[in-house]
Amino acid sequence: MNFVDMLLFGIYPYIASVIFFVGSALRYDREQFTWKAQSSQILDKNFFRIASVFFHVGIIMIFLGHFGGLVIPYEVWDFFGVTLAQKQLIALGVGGFFGVMCFIGLTMLVYRRLFNPRVRASSSVMDTLILLLIYWQLILGLITIPVSTGHMDGYVMKDLMSWSRHLLTFRPAEAVSFLADMHWIYKAHVFWGVTLFVLFPFSRLVHIWSVPVKYFGRSHQIVRRRY
């Protein structure tokens, strides 16, 4: 273990977590008017719907996959008879599919944000920065797929799961040891993923907290009566 690894993968995630939760709470408390997705659909609707659907479906499934892969203990997978090798194969297949879907949608959104004059004029620096950072992080994630095919036993994935588990149980020194000798592409993917949590409270991503879950269970609204 060296100092850089300890700083980036043992200390930085805790700093990012504090900024993520405290920053989100402060923004909601003090700047509720800015708590929105700030959709630019009204400015340009060309291909926006398909780009948005591809991006959101892809990114949600990728998030759920990362949660299942990093947070759920591998003993749970073992209990259901899923080996590490099988888990990695599933991750590569499902993750690759939704990763490509997300990439197509996000490429369209990035192009629109950068080269559509009306959309670009209405975008803040943070809007563009966070979109490009997600794009970069997605590309890094897709690059890990061919790298992962060189070790299909699943033990690199187990090391990533162990890193996450030890961080969540406040054992950073032990957590870092699982990443120390890992391929640089995985380290880069982890670092920029953590950085997204740092920028989260200062961007439009805060609208994720406001997912309209109650919408699915609300009573029907009568707009007009039929006679």
Secondary structure, DSSP 8 states (H G I E B T S, - for coil): --HHHHIIIIIHHHHHHHHHHHHHHHHHHH-GGG-S----TTT--TTHHHHHHHHHHHHHHHHHHHHHHHTS-HHHHHHTT--HHHHHHHHHHHHHHHHHHHHHHHHHHHHHHHH-HHHHHT--HHHHHHHHHHHHHHHHHHHHHHHHTT-TTSHHHHHHHHHHHHHHTT-HHHHHHTTTTS-HHHHHHHHHHHHHHHHGGGSGGGGGGG--GGGGGS----SS---
